[in-house]
Structure formats: structure tokens, C-alpha cells
């Protein structure tokens, strides 16, 4: 990504993120696969399993934002890693004992979903405290590059591992990755800045704490439109994934390896976009880059309606995904940096928790809604509806960007 080194502490945080992301992508779709292959679950049960992890995990995570805010972040991250390790490793353990059931998969999905949200809230606050403000974009770009690299390599390698070693192999690897992540966070070592002080007794529950993240987002003139924009765009993208899969693997007759290639190879665009984000911001400015890529990433979904059988269709899907992912690769680190800049250190965890809870709940609801729509109209028509709605999402992008919170505070105090 260029720029000066971010230091040993960030290196350990990045390594922890990398190993857990690789583990997660190795086990991509592992639970639905186990439900189908091992437990002989039907389509409705598999869809319910996917929705439960998102929706119930988000509901349980709502009070975790305030809980994380007023605690040191690294112990929270280690604890959630260990919780995820214990939950996920229970699946291969139960499989080995012949005791694995569908209810356990649902429960593990919910626990992991809630722990994921708590971990993201804590890690965002940790990153803001660990990295100087001028290097936040570089740090977020490295996380984005790692995420897309893992997305490109993880599912194909995971598929090979399952084929050679059995259905719970990748789940075991995912569990171990959480343990390694906890060790990486523990290795950061530096004394952590004290968390903000909670008003009133620590044992007193305040409804204001629960809603503070949403209050900050909805009261902020630029975070508010970005919030609605990102939640809607992410939901529309994810809602089309199962529809396109059913279309390509069903009536269009694509092989599994072709489907995987169409979605795996374009992830190189995310890596390229993340590496370009810093120099694009340096040349064109943060707001302009965020606006342009925010508009461009909304233009691709509609192209999936034109998918046809054969090589032409495969190239079309890969091209559309490459364009979409490249735009997201630039937009995501710039947006993530801007969100941290606009959020005071005393409310980062609650803000990130509220954002992630809403995003996951909306994605679950929209995925279910588009599944129903596809049953009525067919998958191609449902994808078209998502594409048309996506074209309207740039209207939600902010017209101007505010200065970072630290700059406004300096201007106010006259320092």
C-alpha cells in the first residue's frame, strides 16, 4: 500500500485479522454443506440456517455495543475469538462422536454471528487507538486487500480440502484460525488506552447507551446517508447471490467449478482497488473518491440479468463481478476510514456495532424477501428488480463531506 510502516502492534492486529479471515473463507458455506451432505436437510432448512445466523446473531448483539464501549478492547477481542473457537470446534467434535444435529448448527451460527459483531466493534475502536489518523486509510486498505485475497483463494482451497478430507475439515481450520487470532491480539502487548468512563454506576443499564450508536449515525449529516446507502447496497448485492447461483447451476447448466471461477477470479479486483485507494484519495480527495466509486458500484448488478449459458455467460458474470468488486475495493477502505474519522473515540464501538447489526439484519431480511420474489417472478426478474433499485442508491450518498472530528475539535478549541 505504500507509506510508512504502521508499526509492530498494527502488524500483529493485521496478522490476527488475516488468519481469521482466511479461516472463515476456507469454511465458506461449510455449514449449509454439512446440513445438506451430513444431515440431509432440505432447501427451506438450509435457508433458515443462513437467516438465523444473521438475524438472531444481530438481535443478540444489540446490547453488546455499549458493553464493548466501556471495556478495554483487546481483552474483548480475545474473549470473542475464544468464544468463536469453542462454538465452531464443537461441530467437528460432535460429528466425530456421531452426535451432530441441525439445532447445534443453528446455535453455533447464532453465537458466531453475535460474537462477530462484538469483535468488529472492538477491533474498529482498537484500530483507531493504535494507528495515527493519517495512516488509517493505509491500515484499512491492508485489511481490505487481505479480505479480497482470502475471498479469492479460500473457497477453492476449502472445496479441495472437503473433497479430500471430509465435510468438517474446513470447519476445524476455521476454529483454529480464531485461536491463532486470539494469540496474535495477545502479542500486541502494548498497554491499551483506558476505555471511556461510563456515566453512573457500572451496573446500571441505560437505554441511551443501547441507542447511542444509532443516535450518532442518524444525527450526523454525512454518516446518515452513508448508513442507508451502504446497508441498502450490501443487502441488494447479497440478495442476488443465491438467485444467481440457482440460475447458473440450474437452468443455465454451469458446472460448480465454472460457478466458482466466475466469482473467485474477479476478487483480484478487490485487491487492486484496495491498493489504489490511498493514491486515489491523495490525488482526488476523500469525498470525490468515495462519491465516484459509490456511484460506480451501483451500476453492475443489472448486468447479471443478461447471463446466458456457455462461455459468453461465464465471461459476462466474471466481468460484472470484476467491475463491482473493484469499485467496492476502493470504496470500502475510504468509507471505513471516513466513518472512524467522524466518530469520537468514546462512541466508536457503539457506532460500529449499530452499523453492523443493522447491516446484517437488513441483509437477512432482503435475502428472504428476494427469495420470495424469485418464487413469484423467477430469479432473473428478481435480479432485475435488485439491479434497478441499486441504480437509485447513489441518491443516498452525501453531497459533501465534513472534516474529521479531530480537525473540528481543534478548530473549536483554537489549538
BELRA-V498256 format. One record per pair of residues at least 6 apart in sequence whose C-alpha atoms are under 7 Angstrom apart, sorted by the first residue. I is the first residue (numbers start at 1). J is the second residue. If there is no record, write none. Layout:
BEGIN
I;J  I;J
END
This chain:
BEGIN
1;138  1;142  1;275  6;131  9;188  10;130  12;184  12;185  12;187  12;188  13;184  13;185  14;143  15;184  16;180  16;181  16;184  16;185  17;181  18;146  19;177  19;181  20;177  20;178  20;181  21;147  21;150  22;150  22;154  23;173  23;174  23;177  24;174  25;150  25;151  25;154  25;155  26;154  26;155  26;157  26;158  26;170  27;158  27;170  27;171  27;174  28;155  30;171  31;105  32;46  34;167  35;41  35;46  35;102  36;42  39;102  49;106  51;364  52;106  52;110  53;106  53;109  53;110  53;113  54;113  54;360  54;361  54;364  55;360  55;361  55;364  56;110  57;110  57;111  57;113  57;114  58;113  58;114  58;357  58;360  58;361  60;114  61;114  61;117  61;118  61;357  62;357  63;210  64;118  65;118  65;121  65;349  65;350  65;353  66;209  66;210  66;350  68;76  68;122  68;349  69;347  69;349  69;350  70;195  70;196  70;197  70;198  71;195  72;194  72;195  73;122  73;126  74;185  76;122  77;119  77;122  77;123  78;182  78;185  80;115  80;119  81;178  81;179  81;181  81;182  82;178  82;179  82;182  84;112  84;115  84;178  85;175  85;176  85;178  85;179  87;108  88;108  88;171  88;175  89;172  89;175  91;100  92;168  92;172  94;100  117;353  117;356  117;357  118;353  121;349  121;352  121;353  122;349  125;348  125;349  136;337  137;278  137;333  137;334  137;337  138;278  140;333  140;337  141;274  141;275  141;333  144;274  144;329  144;333  145;270  145;271  145;274  145;275  148;267  148;270  148;271  149;271  151;267  152;264  152;265  152;267  158;170  161;169  161;170  162;169  162;170  196;346  212;350  213;347  213;350  213;351  213;354  214;351  214;354  217;223  217;224  217;351  218;224  222;398  222;401  225;396  225;397  225;398  226;396  226;397  226;398  228;396  229;393  229;396  229;397  231;359  231;362  233;390  233;393  235;362  235;363  235;366  236;386  236;390  238;363  238;367  239;366  239;367  239;370  240;383  243;379  247;379  248;254  249;255  252;308  252;309  253;309  262;314  262;317  262;318  263;318  263;321  266;318  266;321  266;322  267;322  267;325  269;322  269;325  269;326  269;329  270;325  270;326  270;328  270;329  271;329  272;326  273;326  273;327  273;329  273;330  274;329  274;330  274;333  276;330  277;330  277;334  280;289  281;289  286;334  287;400  287;401  290;331  290;334  290;335  291;397  293;327  293;330  293;331  294;331  294;394  295;394  296;327  297;324  297;327  297;328  298;390  298;391  298;393  299;391  300;320  300;324  301;387  302;384  302;387  302;388  303;320  304;317  305;380  305;383  305;384  307;313  307;316  307;317  341;404  341;405  342;404  342;405  343;405  344;405  370;382  373;382  374;382
END
